[in-house]
């Protein structure tokens, strides 16, 4: 299989994996916000009340969760479009142009930045929340399903699994986007190499043409008889 086909198949596989990871981000994070009554547990802190044993939560901005969902949606759309686009190239037996490959490489690099920021937010934000939980429970997972904040009417049944899935999806998406960036960069380098080869072949062909014309001109000049007066 040619290098072009290998890169094309690798890119399609990478975007399929990224599509799956995007669902691992969007679906559980949306479920979490719904169960937490619109609140976001990332970077939220609180104090345990001795009177009723409830957690008095100081909710952080829901922009953290919204950002993670937006990144998941962007990843979802990019993967969906690229899967369709690259599948057409494979079906037709062609590939993208140099400009298209360059734009794709830049887009993958930007996507890496967005996804790694989302992954860091989820990881650090979840750690901040769990630091409060372990003050009362042996582990953060043990608080799942417990009525720890009746005042805000939140449901804690699946928060640990949901945020854990989001964290897995975010870091998996980051690893996938890095791989896609590498594949697209290799494609750009290959196009650049082919362009250099074509330029070198053109110059060599021109040199050979010039060399083949020069001896003929010299031979014509020597064979011309002198003019009779």
C-alpha positions in Angstrom: 0.0 0.0 0.0 1.4 3.4 -1.0 2.3 5.9 1.6 -0.6 8.2 0.6 -3.1 5.4 1.2 -1.5 4.5 4.6 -1.8 8.1 5.8 -5.3 8.4 4.4 -6.5 5.2 6.2 -4.7 6.3 9.4 -6.4 9.7 9.3 -9.8 8.2 8.8 -9.3 5.8 11.7 -8.1 8.7 13.9 -11.1 10.7 13.1 -13.4 7.8 13.9 -11.7 7.4 17.3 -12.0 11.1 17.9 -15.7 11.0 17.0 -16.2 8.3 19.7 -14.2 10.3 22.3 -16.3 13.4 21.5 -19.4 11.5 22.5 -17.7 10.5 25.7 -17.3 14.2 26.4 -20.6 15.7 25.3 -23.1 13.1 26.6 -21.9 12.6 30.2 -21.1 16.3 30.8 -24.6 17.2 29.6 -26.1 14.6 31.9 -24.0 15.9 34.8 -25.3 19.5 34.4 -28.8 18.2 34.2 -28.5 16.1 37.3 -26.8 19.0 39.2 -29.6 21.4 38.3 -27.5 23.5 36.0 -24.5 23.6 38.4 -21.0 22.6 37.5 -18.9 20.7 40.0 -15.6 21.6 38.4 -13.6 23.8 40.8 -16.6 24.0 43.1 -15.8 24.1 46.8 -17.9 23.8 50.0 -18.0 23.3 53.7 -19.7 20.5 55.6 -22.4 21.6 58.0 -22.2 19.9 61.4 -26.0 20.5 62.1 -27.4 18.5 59.2 -24.3 17.0 57.6 -25.0 18.8 54.3 -22.4 20.3 52.0 -22.7 24.1 51.7 -21.4 24.5 48.2 -19.9 27.6 46.7 -20.5 26.8 43.1 -17.9 27.7 40.5 -18.9 29.2 37.2 -20.7 26.8 34.8 -18.5 28.2 32.1 -16.0 25.4 32.9 -18.5 22.7 32.0 -19.8 24.7 29.0 -16.3 25.1 27.6 -15.8 21.3 27.8 -19.1 20.7 26.1 -18.2 23.2 23.3 -14.9 21.6 22.7 -16.6 18.2 22.5 -19.1 19.6 20.0 -16.3 21.1 17.9 -14.4 17.8 17.9 -17.7 16.0 17.0 -18.3 18.2 14.0 -14.7 18.2 12.8 -14.5 14.4 13.0 -17.8 14.0 11.2 -16.8 16.3 8.3 -13.3 14.8 8.0 -14.6 11.2 8.0 -17.0 12.1 5.1 -14.3 14.1 3.2 -11.5 11.6 3.5 -13.8 8.7 2.7 -14.7 10.4 -0.6 -11.0 10.8 -1.4 -10.4 7.1 -0.7 -13.4 6.2 -2.8 -12.2 8.3 -5.8 -8.6 7.2 -5.3 -7.3 10.7 -4.9 -6.1 12.9 -2.0 -6.3 16.5 -0.8 -4.1 19.3 -2.2 -1.1 20.8 -0.6 -3.1 23.8 0.6 -5.8 21.6 2.0 -3.3 19.4 3.9 -1.6 22.5 5.3 -4.9 23.9 6.6 -5.7 20.6 8.1 -2.4 20.4 9.9 -2.9 23.9 11.4 -6.5 23.0 12.4 -5.3 19.8 14.1 -2.7 21.8 16.0 -5.4 24.3 17.2 -7.7 21.4 18.1 -4.9 19.9 20.2 -4.7 23.1 22.2 -8.5 23.3 22.8 -8.8 19.6 23.8 -5.8 19.6 26.2 -7.2 22.8 27.9 -10.5 20.9 28.4 -8.8 17.9 29.7 -6.8 19.9 32.2 -9.9 21.8 33.4 -11.8 18.5 33.9 -8.9 16.9 35.8 -8.0 19.8 38.1 -11.7 20.8 38.6 -12.7 17.2 39.6 -9.8 17.0 42.0 -10.9 20.3 43.7 -14.4 18.9 44.1 -13.2 15.5 45.5 -10.9 17.2 48.0 -14.1 18.4 49.7 -15.9 15.1 49.4 -13.1 13.1 51.0 -13.4 15.2 54.2 -16.6 13.3 54.9 -16.4 10.1 52.8 -13.6 7.6 52.4 -13.4 8.3 48.7 -15.0 10.6 46.1 -16.8 7.6 44.6 -18.5 6.8 47.9 -20.4 10.1 47.7 -22.3 9.0 44.6 -26.0 8.6 45.3 -25.8 10.4 48.7 -27.9 13.4 49.6 -25.1 15.8 50.3 -26.8 19.0 49.1 -30.6 19.0 49.3 -30.7 22.8 49.2 -29.6 22.9 45.6 -31.7 19.9 44.7 -28.8 18.0 43.0 -28.7 14.3 42.2 -25.3 12.7 42.9 -26.2 9.3 41.6 -23.8 9.3 38.6 -21.5 12.2 39.0 -18.4 10.1 39.6 -18.9 7.9 36.6 -20.0 10.9 34.4 -17.0 13.1 35.2 -14.7 10.1 35.0 -15.9 9.3 31.5 -15.5 13.0 30.5 -12.0 12.9 31.8 -11.2 9.7 29.9 -12.7 11.1 26.7 -10.9 14.4 27.0 -7.4 12.9 27.4 -8.2 10.2 24.8 -9.3 13.0 22.4 -6.1 14.9 23.1 -3.9 11.8 22.3 -6.0 11.3 19.1 -5.7 14.9 18.0 -1.9 14.7 18.5 -1.8 11.7 16.3 -4.0 13.4 13.7 -1.7 16.4 13.8 1.3 14.1 13.1 -0.4 12.5 10.2 -1.4 15.8 8.6 2.1 17.1 9.1 3.6 14.1 7.4 1.3 14.6 4.5 2.4 18.3 4.2 6.0 17.2 4.3 5.4 14.6 1.6 3.7 17.2 -0.6 6.7 19.5 -0.1 9.1 16.7 -0.9 7.2 15.9 -4.1 7.2 19.5 -5.1 11.0 19.7 -4.6 11.4 16.6 -6.7 9.3 18.0 -9.5 11.3 21.3 -9.5 14.6 19.4 -9.5 13.4 17.2 -12.4 12.3 20.3 -14.4 15.7 22.0 -13.9 17.5 18.8 -14.9 15.4 18.4 -18.0 16.1 22.0 -19.0 19.9 21.5 -18.4 19.9 18.4 -20.6 17.9 20.3 -23.3 20.4 23.2 -23.3 23.4 20.8 -23.4 21.9 18.9 -26.4 21.3 22.2 -28.3 24.8 23.7 -27.7 26.9 21.0 -29.5 24.5 21.1 -32.5 24.9 24.9 -32.8 28.7 24.6 -32.6 28.7 21.8 -35.2 26.6 23.9 -37.6 29.0 26.8 -37.2 32.1 24.7 -38.0 30.5 23.0 -41.1 29.6 26.2 -42.8 31.9 26.8 -45.7 33.6 30.1 -46.1 32.1 32.7 -48.3 33.5 33.0 -51.8 34.3 36.6 -53.0 
